[in-house]
Amino acid sequence: MTYADFLKGKTVCFVGACPNLVGRSGGASIDSFDVVVKTNGSIWLNSPEYQRDYGSRVDVLYTNNQFAREMRAELPGIRGIKYMRMKSCKPNDLIALRQFYRADIINDAIHAVNRKVKSALMGCYLIQDILQCRPNSLYLTGIDFFESKKQVFEHDNYREYLNGYLPQRIRDQGNRINKGKTQDGHDGKANTRFIYDLWSEGK
């Protein structure tokens, strides 16, 4: 079954890793969707408190470049995932992952988004990729368009994500890469506008 066949006509819920759902007990509602989509380190968040607020399922996992590269040894064999959708992946790693999941790189979505957003975040690619498959509906939750993110980077301050979402290896790398930066390289307004336009067009 192709990914498009898997999503076509289904109710889909994308659950981000923003802390804005903590204490809201929305997990059962999230798990009631036909397909639950999460990203990156969400696969390792499985405490009762997390499941109460963010649901227990991960049917589809989307990974960005950094996560696929840095965590590739930990990705094979994660239970429950049916599809893995990736922004990039080394050819040999992709072959290895396909022993466990229907894993693919989302080239079509990347090209479609890059025509409209210069520095897109993973959320834009993910939403575009899902909508191309014509689900019945797509519900977004657990995101705040990085409103909770500090405008100027502070060492080891990743308050825009749930605790445990970013593996320590990626936190450490981020601390090195972002040291001294005074602004984010992504255009938050352009990313938000892209998603808003999809919604306002009825997609």
Salt bridges, closest charged atoms under 4 A:
ASP53 OD2 - ARG52 NH2 2.92
ASP59 OD2 - ARG57 NH2 2.42
ASP59 OD1 - LYS82 NZ 3.19
GLU70 OE2 - ARG69 NE 2.99
GLU74 OE2 - ARG169 NH2 2.98
ASP93 OD2 - ARG72 NE 3.59
ASP104 OD2 - ARG85 NH1 3.98
ASP104 OD1 - ARG98 NH2 2.73
ASP129 OD2 - ARG85 NE 2.99
GLU154 OE2 - LYS150 NZ 3.06
ASP156 OD1 - ARG171 NE 3.30
ASP184 OD2 - LYS149 NZ 2.36
ASP197 OD1 - ARG193 NH1 3.63
GLU201 OE1 - LYS203 NZ 3.27
